């Protein structure tokens, strides 16, 4: 049997031979003429000249062998509706949706923004775009109108597809008014908006000449057959926006062939799921995990994918495990935050259902703390595997591979390098490799493996500057601190930049600061990520107010700042605390000392303050923290 170490070593020492073998797992309409083109570092192209299609690999090629097998099960504990879709039915739905897209003049290379909750039509829309060669960009349904507008302007879509509404905790969340507001704010609004009604918002307003109802078009194109558009391996498949250290989100661009090959490899080797088996990922389709392991990965593998809309505690804290029992889930993928929510409940809920089919629970999104890992491992009696990756990578960088050769689990570490990732931990100043047990920055020696981002949409310069310009050597910086032990296991310590991780959602502190600053009373704001037992990190705001303001109290101002962030960026970015202070600590050159503020907020040593311009500003932060928050989350 091939060991993990041998498999990984060959992937980085003989990448072309290794990936040529892995490429045989997918269907190629035209075989690649070159496995790797790395003539223009750090840009690389995988499977050059090969023609394939993500939708064909995920749907069409399974029809003969497993047409009647379940492909997708969309479960909503909010609406009480469960929809079971076979591969044959999925093929029909995707073809109909593709015909609708074509009728709205969407074609190869056009962008389609999708703003929908975890519902079956979101998957149909993604696959329909892939079928006709359109580039989809799914935006998390929890984002506010301003966030959506930013992504619209960057992607310049020909069409926006939205649901009338979603639901969360029994409350209807109207999507259509958010879409209308985003289109009004955007400089490049889409000419058409396709509205998929769930009957949750019957009063949703339709804009004549722009908005189109999906249901009548779906009926019109029932039974349609739409030819697959064969794409060169390196054409864009989708865009997925992630927060950066500036206010402008980064459009992570993925290819077609490399992504399909990476999904095929990761499904059997990492997640131990093959054709006919069942995978349940609790992610939202708007996130990277949702793309890879709710949609493309399981379907490319010929497996059944479970899509869930709802809370992990509704109708009871065993709802996830009931789904596992009902559908014979083999591998489940969730987040540490989700498990920490369940950890507040009686552990007996973990044993309410027959989980004999369940082999593995994978957790990712933010660092998995050892107490949580221990609690769920003991409670379920199952192997729990941490894994580390990023929106940019599209699939795990660090994990274990039970489908190939399961190495020991070490609580606190996401594990070992995955195929194709040539990882190093280096000194952030010298660029030299650090010794085992020493802290450094986790980097990837390029070329990046298949499945990773190819560039930032319409901004190659930002791609290079954001990821490859941090050291003298051309290296991809994960922007995460790490330690590697003597056995090669890596431990992730946190970000090196100004991006915080709230329950697996990456938020740029600059984006939140800019939102705070739009409130008229705010002179300046500093946002830091502070450790939180449940969510991993939460945003905390320190703001100064303009002189001669409105006469509001600091508490009133803090509450309004908090509300402004929610209005502009959505509830996911809601500051846990807002502190109003008279001054913010800065260097003599005027740079905000965010790390010192963060350290004080976490009751740690603020570190080297030799560059501090005004010591009184740091005392202001201490006093604010000592007297309690002005606005609570």
KASUL-V148638 format. One line per field, one symbol per residue. ss: DSSP state (2 for helix, 1 for strand, 0 for the rest). phi: phi as a letter, one per 30 degrees, with the letter a starting at -180 (. if undefined). burial: b if it has 9 or more other ideal C-beta (glycine too) atoms within 8 Angstrom, else e. A space follows every 10 residues. Layout:
ss=???
phi=???
burial=???
//
This chain:
ss=0002222222 2220222222 2222200001 0001111111 0011111100 1102222202 2222220001 1111110000 0111112222 2222222222 2220000000 1111100002 2222222222 2200111100 0000222222 2222200011 1110111100 1111022222 2222200000 0111110000 0000000000 1112222222 0000000000 1100000111 1100000001 1111002222 2222222220 0000000111 1000000222 2222222222 0001111110 0000000022 2222222000 1111022222 2220002222 2000000001 1110000002 2222222222 0011110100 0000000110 1000100000 0000111000 0011110000 0010000011 1111100000 0000110002 2222222000 0000111111 1111000001 1111100011 1100111122 2222222000 0111111111 1100011111 1111100000 0002222222 2222222220 2220001111 0000011000 0102222222 2000000000 0100222222 2222222000 110
phi=.ddedddded dcdbdddddd dddddcdcdb ddcbdbcbdb eddbbcidid caadddddbe dcdddbecdd cbbccbddci ccbcbddddd eddddddddd eddcicbeid cbdcbbddbe dddeddddee dcidcdbdce ddddedddde dddddhddbc cbddacbbii cdcddddddd dddddddbdd dbbcccdcid bdcedcdeic dbddeddddd cdidbcddcd cdecddcacb dbdcdcdddc ddccccdddd dddddddddc chbbeicbbb cdddddcddd ddbccdeedd dicccccbck ddcbdadced dddeddcidc bcbbbededd ddddcddddd cdbdcdddcb ccbakaecdd eddddddddc ibdcbdabab eddiadcbac bddcaddddc ejcdjcddei cccbcbddcc iddddeicda cdbcddddde jdecaceiae ddedddbbcd bdcdbdcdib dabcddcjdc ccckdccccc cchicdbddd dddddeddde dddabbcbcc ebddcibbdb ccbccddidd iddddddddd deddddddcj ddceddbbcc bdacdbdddj dddddddddd dchcddidcd cddbedddde ddddddcjdd bcc
burial=eeebeebbeb bbeebeebbb ebbeebebee ebeebbeeee ebebbbbbbb bbbbbbbbbb ebbeebbebb bbbbbbbbee eebebbbbbb bbbbbbbbbb bbebebbeeb bbbbbbbbbb bbbbbbbbbb bbbbbbbbbb bebbbbbbbb bbbbbebbbb bbbbbbbeee eebbbbbbbb bbbeebeebb ebbbbbbbeb beebeeeeee bbbbeebbee beebebebbe bbbbbbbbbb bbbbeeeebb bbbbbbbbbb bbbbbbbbbb bbbbbebbbb bbbbbbbbbb bbbbbbbbbb bbbbbbbbbb ebbbeebbbb bbbbbebebb bbbbbbbbbb bbbebeeebb eebebebbbb bbbbbbebee ebbbbbbebb ebbbbbbbbe bbbbbbbbbb bbbbbeeeeb eebbbbbbbb bebbbbbeee beebeeeeeb bbbbbbbbbb bbbbbbbebe ebbbebbbee eeeebbbbeb bbbbbeeebb bbeebbebbb bbbbbbbbbb bbbbbbbebe bbeebbbbbb ebeebbbbbb bbbbbeeebe ebebbebbbb bbebbbebbb ebbbbbbbbb bebbbbbeee eebbebbbbb beeeebeebe bbbbeebbeb bbbbbeeeeb bee
//
